[in-house]
Each structure stands twice: as C-alpha cells, then as structure tokens.
Amino acid sequence: MLPRGLLVMGAAEPDPALAGLDARFVTSSAQASKKLGSSSAQDAKGRFPAVLVCLPRSKELAQGWIAEALQRTEGEVFVDGEKTSGIESVFKALRKTPELAVGEAISKAHGKFFSVTGSAEALKEWALPEAPHEIAPGFVTVPGIFSADSIDLGSRFLVENLPDLSGEGADLGAGWGYLAANVLKSARAKKLHLVEDDARALDCARLNLTDERAAMVWADALEWKSPRLLDFVVMNPPFHSGRASDPDLGRAFIKAAADALSPSGRLVMVANRHLAYEPKLNELFRTVTQIAVNSHFKVIQAEAPNRSKPLAIKRQRR
Ligand SMILES: C[S@@+](CC[C@H](N)C(=O)[O-])C[C@H]1O[C@@H](n2cnc3c(N)ncnc32)[C@H](O)[C@@H]1O
C-alpha cells in the first residue's frame, strides 16, 4: 500500500493503482501533464512521505531521479520501470550499494517494482549536474532530453539546407533549440514559436536563444493552436513512441504543420530517408519538393496547404 501524500516523479498518466491517493505528480511532458490534471507540476519543492519514481528511458535521468527521490523523503522510495528503461541494471546497482536497503522486486510482465531506503549520500554520484552543460559553442543541454550529447545529424542537415524563411513561423518539436537558433539567423524571420513537449528541453532552449523573436511554448505540437496562420513551419519530427518506430507520429506532425500554415505558407522538414512521408505531404500540400538528400536524410519543402475543407477553428489571417 502506497502512503498518502506521495510524490510521483515521471508519471506519464494517472495510474489506476494511484487513484484515490493525494499524490503529487511531477512531469516535464506537456502531454503527460494534461492527462495528470491539476495535481501535476514541472517541479515540486520540499519533502514527501514517500516517492515513486517511474523510470525514464535515459539512464542518467533515471539515476538522477532516484538520487533526488532519496533526498526528498525519509520514507521509502519506490521504483517502477520497464525492462526497456533499464530497470534490471538499476535494481542490480542499487542492491550492490551497501548503504541502501532494497526490497524484493515484484516482477511485472515487462518490468519490475521495488522499494529502496537509505541515505541520499550513497548515491551522490548519480545526482544530476546542477547546471546545464555546453555541448557545442553557445548551446547547453541537460541529461535525458533529445540529442543531449550532440547536435542531431538530421537537424544539422536541415540547417545546412535551410531556405531563407521570412515572417512568422514555428518549430514543431523544437527540442533545445538548435534548429530554431539557426532559423533566427535570418533577419527576415520575424517571430518563431518553439513548440516542445519536454519542459526540460525548452528550459535549455530559453538559455540557448535569448532572441526576443523566439516564443517558447510548452505544449503538445499536435494540439497546439498557433495564434494566427503562419508563414512557415520547420521541423525534425519525432517518429518513435517509446522505443518503437512510429512514422504515424511524423505524419501527425505533418498534419499539424499543414493546419498551422497560411494558404501560401510552407513547411520545411527533415526526415530519415526511409520514412515514407511523401504520400501524406502530397495529400495535404499543393507542391512538394525534395530539396536535399544524403545517405541518411532528406529535406522536403511542402508549399501551400491544400485545404479542401475549412479549418474547424477559423484563425486570423495576416
Ligand atoms: C527529432 S527532435 C527535434 C529537435 C530539434 N528540432 C532540433 O533542433 O534538433 C523531436 C522533438 O520533438 C519533441 N516532441 C515529441 N513529441 C512531441 C509532441 N507531441 N509535441 C511537441 N514536441 C514533441 C521531442 O521532445 C524532441 O525534442
């Protein structure tokens, strides 16, 4: 039985097992925050009777959260995770730490659940760095966000082949802001909405882009409504749900881009060569052109969204 007043770190959605508990959910995902409702926060200060860590896929982040959880409670820390998130190795590493008491693991279909108690000191090497670190001149990141250790090769290829973009636009899935920073090198870009699900990535983007034309938006790009129809959208869309490849997610981003654009607007995107986005692009845009390709990636420009039906919500045209 989990104690009342529990802190739940990294929950993606309300767990039926937690229903009825006055748990506080901490999540950096805009999508998860919406599902979890008003009891969610990006950060929760203070100490709690117990903490449940829902293991993220990033090893550094998983270790950092467990270390933090031990600091946040004098009670138990519960760890819940899938095999694909490395729960087995986390369990083994904690069991080998003599200062900690680790309970028997309850094995689930694809994962484990167990408790840990002990001093946070024992895991001080797991603690997350206090400040973001610089991975390229002028760009900082934190562990666990997309492309935390280096500039993504797809985004780099897009930047190398970026056409001159003018007016107001958006970067859907803006991450820590590499693509956006390069879009804003053009004085003709008047405003750029950086729409990103991961608040930790967006916090880095805030440090990486101090340009006042950049507007940071913590939101699900598939639900976001641009304040007006846009002149351009750039993106390197995600195509994984968990670890599984999910090109439909990329296609949903293409639809979101088409909906956000003005009738003469254009989308410029990069994708892995093998991803078949062209049928969706041809369905939603009047002109689709591959403007660059290399052995891994293609850059596609799609112009003039092809709206057979009016948008459900009419937005102001500029
Ligand atoms: C391939 S990365 C592109 C990063 C970035 N544009 C760059 O400059 O490298 C895709 C990004 O989309 C974000 N993302 C995934 N699903 C999302 C969603 N539904 N809404 C907004 N962002 C999302 C991920 O967190 C990740 O940062």
PDBQT file of the ligand as one rigid body, heavy atoms in Angstrom, charges set to zero:
ROOT
HETATM    1  C1  LIG A 401      13.790  14.902 -33.516  1.00  0.00    +0.000 C 
HETATM    2  S1  LIG A 401      13.646  16.016 -32.189  1.00  0.00    +0.000 S 
HETATM    3  C2  LIG A 401      13.936  17.583 -32.962  1.00  0.00    +0.000 C 
HETATM    4  C3  LIG A 401      14.689  18.558 -32.088  1.00  0.00    +0.000 C 
HETATM    5  C4  LIG A 401      15.008  19.939 -32.622  1.00  0.00    +0.000 C 
HETATM    6  N1  LIG A 401      14.087  20.498 -33.553  1.00  0.00    +0.000 N 
HETATM    7  C5  LIG A 401      16.440  20.170 -33.045  1.00  0.00    +0.000 C 
HETATM    8  O1  LIG A 401      16.716  21.308 -33.323  1.00  0.00    +0.000 OA
HETATM    9  O2  LIG A 401      17.274  19.257 -33.077  1.00  0.00    +0.000 OA
HETATM   10  C6  LIG A 401      11.937  15.981 -31.860  1.00  0.00    +0.000 C 
HETATM   11  C7  LIG A 401      11.497  16.753 -30.630  1.00  0.00    +0.000 C 
HETATM   12  O3  LIG A 401      10.073  16.676 -30.566  1.00  0.00    +0.000 OA
HETATM   13  C8  LIG A 401       9.699  16.606 -29.204  1.00  0.00    +0.000 C 
HETATM   14  N2  LIG A 401       8.336  16.036 -29.183  1.00  0.00    +0.000 N 
HETATM   15  C9  LIG A 401       7.961  14.726 -29.273  1.00  0.00    +0.000 A 
HETATM   16  N3  LIG A 401       6.621  14.639 -29.273  1.00  0.00    +0.000 NA
HETATM   17  C10 LIG A 401       6.148  15.890 -29.184  1.00  0.00    +0.000 A 
HETATM   18  C11 LIG A 401       4.835  16.448 -29.157  1.00  0.00    +0.000 A 
HETATM   19  N4  LIG A 401       3.750  15.687 -29.237  1.00  0.00    +0.000 N 
HETATM   20  N5  LIG A 401       4.726  17.788 -29.079  1.00  0.00    +0.000 NA
HETATM   21  C12 LIG A 401       5.810  18.594 -29.015  1.00  0.00    +0.000 A 
HETATM   22  N6  LIG A 401       7.073  18.117 -29.033  1.00  0.00    +0.000 NA
HETATM   23  C13 LIG A 401       7.237  16.794 -29.126  1.00  0.00    +0.000 A 
HETATM   24  C14 LIG A 401      10.765  15.769 -28.554  1.00  0.00    +0.000 C 
HETATM   25  O4  LIG A 401      10.806  16.018 -27.153  1.00  0.00    +0.000 OA
HETATM   26  C15 LIG A 401      12.020  16.254 -29.298  1.00  0.00    +0.000 C 
HETATM   27  O5  LIG A 401      12.616  17.317 -28.618  1.00  0.00    +0.000 OA
ENDROOT
TORSDOF 0
